[in-house]
């Protein structure tokens, strides 16, 4: 949970940009095999994805999910919250999260910072 709190602005911006481009979905932080303790950083930038159907992720079949993540994707308000899925090897954990700034504002702030 500390990771979600510490990285909320970046996750919120990625979630809203993904929503604006592709529709309702989840920010996915994916690692093929290594455990979190094996690296200095929790996730590497190239492993951040946006997925509208989480069961299509590498290593994830219909058995990997109990429908909870899909339910989150169907029910969340993309202007107020985000769905974040941690995928590490065969283990998947999804969270509905909200924070400040709200996702549209986080995206606006992230774009302003790069201009």
C-alpha positions, 0 to 999 in steps of 0.5 A: 500500500505504501507504494500506491501512496508514494506513487499516486500522482504518477499512477493517477496520470497514467490511469487517466491517460490510459482511460482517455486513449483506450477506455476503462482499464487498469494500470498494470505494474508487471514483472515477469519473475523477480520478486520485489526484494531482488531489485532496488526499485519496485518496478521498472518503467518499461513494465508499466502497462495499461490494460482494458482486459487484465486477463490478457496480460502475459502469464494471466489466463482466466484462472488468474483472476476471480473477477474482482479486477474486472468488476473494479474496471467496470465500476470505477470512476476514472475522474476520481480513482484508478485501478492498479494491478500488480502482476508478479510472475503468476501472482496478480493483485488488484486495487481500487485507489483514489487520492489527491490530485484526482486523475485528470489533474495528475495528468495535467500536472505531469504534462506541465512538468515536461513542458 
